[in-house]
Amino acid sequence: MPKDSLSVVFFGDVVGKPGRRFLLQHLKELTGAAEPPEIIIANVENAAHGFGLTKTIVDELAAAGVQLFSGGNHTFDRKETLAFIADYPNVLRPANYPATAPGKGTYILETKEGFKLGFINLMGRVFMEPLESPFLMADKLIEELKPDCDAIMVDIHAEATAEKIALGWHMDGRVSCIVGTHTHVQTADERILPGGTAYITDVGMCGPMNGVIGMSRELVMRRFIQQLPTRLEVEEGPAVLSGVRIELERKSGKALSINRIFLSESN
């Protein structure tokens, strides 16, 4: 890796034990590589059996090399999160949640060399919750973080592809990179936008490959076919690992490249 660039790896929604297992396996290889990334981030809102996260899981992933954890609509599915999130400033929930919600939606991560990456966690509103506008919240937080950061990265946790793309254009040139999460299916539209911002609509998931976005296909199909309430469970078996690797220019903070990561275990 050239000395004038910095590498950031972001992993998509970690789903349950299969996703954690495969991610931990890959992190061991990644951090032990000749040119490991300086920054590793993961979305963990589905890490605890598909719904929410626990302190134990955060500690385990942090010990393996993950430095920052983003969230989404499932962040508070477990009551435990309410108790520990305030003590873990690098564990985020969407910034456009009500201000009274526990935790924060931004964080400034500083590398050993002193590079400061500001991170914003936003959630979409289309087909989701009636939160504050992610567009207006982005405007506010970018201006707040800009004086203290060398670059800014954004996780857009949203259902609608159009909303993610619109937010990408809205922030183009004002942040260094934008990654979409939530739908668990990796998109093939990674690119550098005209304003110099690295963008992808969805990075995908780290979770069971033979389920329905990580959940038991039998239970999901029962819900679709019978239209009856069904408690979903994480699928078992082999997993996929999805993410992106982004290179940033240290001097300007601008994105130089964005490349998808996709690995799968054998059936």
C-alpha positions as CSV (number, residue, x, y, z in Angstrom):
1,M,0.0,0.0,0.0
2,P,1.4,3.4,-1.0
3,K,2.4,5.5,2.0
4,D,0.3,8.4,0.7
5,S,-2.9,6.4,1.0
6,L,-4.9,4.8,3.8
7,S,-7.0,1.6,3.6
8,V,-10.5,1.3,5.2
9,V,-12.4,-2.0,5.2
10,F,-16.1,-2.0,6.0
11,F,-18.1,-5.3,6.5
12,G,-21.8,-5.5,5.9
13,D,-24.4,-6.5,8.4
14,V,-23.1,-9.3,10.6
15,V,-25.9,-11.9,11.0
16,G,-25.8,-14.3,14.0
17,K,-23.2,-16.9,14.9
18,P,-22.4,-18.0,11.3
19,G,-21.7,-14.4,10.3
20,R,-19.5,-13.8,13.4
21,R,-17.6,-17.0,12.9
22,F,-16.7,-16.4,9.3
23,L,-15.9,-12.7,10.0
24,L,-13.6,-13.7,12.9
25,Q,-11.9,-16.2,10.7
26,H,-11.3,-13.6,7.9
27,L,-10.2,-10.9,10.4
28,K,-7.4,-13.2,11.6
29,E,-6.1,-13.4,8.0
30,L,-6.8,-9.7,7.2
31,T,-5.0,-8.3,10.3
32,G,-2.1,-10.7,9.8
33,A,-1.6,-9.8,6.1
34,A,1.5,-8.0,4.8
35,E,-0.6,-4.9,4.2
36,P,-3.5,-4.9,6.7
37,P,-6.0,-2.1,6.5
38,E,-5.5,0.7,9.0
39,I,-9.2,0.9,9.8
40,I,-11.8,-1.9,10.1
41,I,-15.5,-1.2,10.6
42,A,-18.6,-3.5,10.7
43,N,-22.3,-3.1,10.9
44,V,-23.4,-5.3,13.9
45,E,-27.1,-4.6,14.3
46,N,-27.9,-8.3,13.5
47,A,-24.9,-9.8,15.3
48,A,-26.8,-11.4,18.2
49,H,-28.8,-14.2,16.7
50,G,-30.0,-11.9,14.0
51,F,-31.5,-9.2,16.2
52,G,-29.4,-6.6,18.0
53,L,-26.0,-7.0,19.7
54,T,-24.4,-7.8,23.0
55,K,-21.4,-6.4,24.9
56,T,-19.8,-9.8,24.7
57,I,-20.0,-9.8,20.9
58,V,-18.7,-6.3,20.6
59,D,-15.7,-7.2,22.8
60,E,-15.0,-10.3,20.8
61,L,-15.0,-8.5,17.5
62,A,-13.0,-5.6,18.9
63,A,-10.3,-8.0,20.1
64,A,-10.2,-9.4,16.6
65,G,-9.6,-6.0,15.0
66,V,-12.9,-4.2,14.5
67,Q,-12.5,-0.6,15.6
68,L,-15.9,0.8,15.0
69,F,-19.4,-0.6,15.0
70,S,-22.4,0.9,13.1
71,G,-26.0,0.1,13.6
72,G,-29.5,0.4,12.3
73,N,-33.2,-0.4,13.1
74,H,-32.3,-3.5,15.1
75,T,-29.6,-1.9,17.3
76,F,-31.9,-1.7,20.4
77,D,-33.6,-5.1,19.9
78,R,-31.9,-6.3,23.1
79,K,-32.4,-4.5,26.4
80,E,-28.7,-5.1,27.2
81,T,-27.7,-2.6,24.5
82,L,-29.5,0.2,26.4
83,A,-27.3,-0.5,29.4
84,F,-23.8,-0.5,27.7
85,I,-24.0,1.6,24.5
86,A,-23.3,4.8,26.4
87,D,-20.0,3.3,27.7
88,Y,-18.9,2.3,24.2
89,P,-18.7,5.5,22.1
90,N,-17.4,3.4,19.1
91,V,-20.7,1.5,19.0
92,L,-23.2,3.7,17.1
93,R,-26.9,3.9,16.4
94,P,-28.4,6.0,13.6
95,A,-27.7,9.7,14.2
96,N,-31.3,10.6,13.1
97,Y,-32.8,8.7,16.0
98,P,-34.4,11.0,18.6
99,A,-31.7,12.9,20.6
100,T,-33.0,11.2,23.8
101,A,-32.1,7.7,22.5
102,P,-29.1,6.2,24.2
103,G,-25.8,6.3,22.3
104,K,-24.6,8.5,19.5
105,G,-24.6,8.4,15.7
106,T,-21.1,9.8,15.0
107,Y,-17.6,9.0,16.0
108,I,-14.1,10.2,15.2
109,L,-11.6,7.3,14.8
110,E,-7.9,8.2,14.9
111,T,-5.2,5.9,13.6
112,K,-1.8,5.4,15.1
113,E,-0.4,7.8,12.5
114,G,-2.9,10.5,13.5
115,F,-5.3,10.3,10.6
116,K,-8.8,11.2,11.8
117,L,-11.8,9.5,10.1
118,G,-15.2,11.0,11.1
119,F,-18.0,8.4,10.8
120,I,-21.7,9.1,10.5
121,N,-24.4,6.4,10.9
122,L,-27.7,7.4,9.3
123,M,-31.0,5.5,8.7
124,G,-33.4,5.9,5.9
125,R,-37.1,6.6,6.3
126,V,-38.7,4.9,3.2
127,F,-40.5,1.7,4.4
128,M,-38.8,2.2,7.8
129,E,-39.3,4.5,10.8
130,P,-40.5,8.1,10.8
131,L,-37.1,9.5,11.9
132,E,-35.6,12.9,11.3
133,S,-34.6,13.5,7.7
134,P,-31.3,11.7,6.9
135,F,-30.6,14.4,4.3
136,L,-30.9,17.3,6.7
137,M,-29.1,15.3,9.5
138,A,-26.3,14.6,7.0
139,D,-26.0,18.3,6.3
140,K,-25.8,19.2,10.0
141,L,-23.3,16.5,11.0
142,I,-20.9,17.0,8.0
143,E,-20.5,20.6,9.0
144,E,-19.9,19.6,12.6
145,L,-17.3,17.0,11.9
146,K,-15.5,18.6,9.0
147,P,-13.2,20.9,11.2
148,D,-11.9,17.9,13.2
149,C,-11.5,15.2,10.6
150,D,-9.2,14.3,7.7
151,A,-12.1,12.4,6.0
152,I,-15.7,11.5,6.6
153,M,-17.4,8.1,6.0
154,V,-21.1,7.4,6.1
155,D,-23.2,4.3,6.6
156,I,-26.7,4.7,5.1
157,H,-28.8,2.0,6.7
158,A,-31.9,2.0,4.5
159,E,-34.5,-0.2,2.7
160,A,-35.1,1.7,-0.5
161,T,-32.3,1.7,-3.1
162,A,-33.5,5.1,-4.5
163,E,-33.2,6.7,-1.1
164,K,-29.6,5.4,-0.7
165,I,-28.7,6.6,-4.1
166,A,-30.3,10.0,-3.6
167,L,-28.4,10.4,-0.3
168,G,-25.2,9.4,-2.1
169,W,-25.7,12.2,-4.6
170,H,-26.7,14.6,-1.8
171,M,-23.3,14.1,0.0
172,D,-21.1,13.6,-3.1
173,G,-18.0,15.8,-2.8
174,R,-18.6,16.5,0.9
175,V,-17.6,13.1,2.4
176,S,-15.0,10.6,1.3
177,C,-17.1,7.5,1.2
178,I,-20.6,6.3,1.6
179,V,-21.7,2.6,2.2
180,G,-25.2,1.3,2.2
181,T,-26.4,-1.4,4.6
182,H,-29.6,-3.2,5.7
183,T,-30.8,-5.2,2.7
184,H,-28.0,-7.8,3.1
185,V,-27.6,-8.3,-0.7
186,Q,-24.3,-6.9,-2.1
187,T,-24.8,-4.6,-5.1
188,A,-22.5,-4.3,-8.0
189,D,-22.6,-0.5,-8.3
190,E,-19.4,0.5,-6.4
191,R,-17.9,3.6,-8.0
192,I,-16.3,7.0,-7.4
193,L,-19.0,9.7,-7.8
194,P,-18.1,12.8,-9.9
195,G,-17.4,14.8,-6.7
196,G,-14.8,12.2,-5.6
197,T,-16.9,10.2,-3.1
198,A,-16.6,6.4,-3.0
199,Y,-20.1,4.9,-3.1
200,I,-21.9,1.5,-3.0
201,T,-25.7,1.0,-2.5
202,D,-25.3,-2.0,-0.3
203,V,-22.2,-3.8,0.9
204,G,-24.1,-7.0,1.6
205,M,-23.9,-9.2,4.8
206,C,-21.7,-11.5,6.7
207,G,-24.1,-14.3,7.4
208,P,-25.7,-17.7,6.4
209,M,-25.6,-18.1,2.6
210,N,-28.5,-20.6,2.4
211,G,-31.1,-18.6,4.2
212,V,-33.2,-15.6,3.2
213,I,-31.0,-12.6,4.0
214,G,-29.5,-14.7,6.8
215,M,-32.7,-16.1,8.3
216,S,-34.1,-19.6,8.2
217,R,-35.6,-20.1,4.7
218,E,-38.2,-22.5,6.0
219,L,-39.5,-20.0,8.5
220,V,-39.4,-17.1,6.1
221,M,-41.3,-19.0,3.4
222,R,-43.9,-20.1,6.0
223,R,-44.5,-16.5,6.8
224,F,-44.8,-15.5,3.1
225,I,-47.0,-18.4,2.1
226,Q,-49.3,-18.8,5.2
227,Q,-49.3,-15.1,6.1
228,L,-49.0,-16.0,9.8
229,P,-46.8,-14.5,12.4
230,T,-43.5,-16.5,12.6
231,R,-40.6,-16.1,14.9
232,L,-37.6,-16.0,12.7
233,E,-34.3,-17.8,13.5
234,V,-30.9,-17.5,11.9
235,E,-30.2,-20.1,9.2
236,E,-27.4,-22.6,9.9
237,G,-24.7,-23.8,7.6
238,P,-22.0,-22.1,5.5
239,A,-21.7,-18.3,5.4
240,V,-20.8,-15.5,3.1
241,L,-18.6,-12.5,3.9
242,S,-19.3,-9.2,2.2
243,G,-17.7,-5.8,2.4
244,V,-15.7,-3.2,0.7
245,R,-12.1,-2.0,0.8
246,I,-11.6,1.8,0.2
247,E,-8.4,3.6,-0.4
248,L,-8.2,7.2,0.8
249,E,-5.6,9.8,0.0
250,R,-4.0,10.8,3.3
251,K,-3.4,14.4,2.3
252,S,-6.8,15.3,0.9
253,G,-9.0,12.6,2.4
254,K,-10.4,11.9,-1.1
255,A,-11.4,8.4,-2.2
256,L,-8.9,6.8,-4.6
257,S,-10.7,3.5,-5.1
258,I,-13.4,1.2,-3.8
259,N,-13.5,-2.5,-4.3
260,R,-16.0,-5.1,-3.2
261,I,-15.1,-8.0,-0.9
262,F,-17.1,-11.2,-1.3
263,L,-16.1,-14.6,0.1
264,S,-18.3,-17.7,0.6
265,E,-17.8,-21.0,2.4
266,S,-18.3,-24.2,0.6
267,N,-21.7,-26.0,0.8
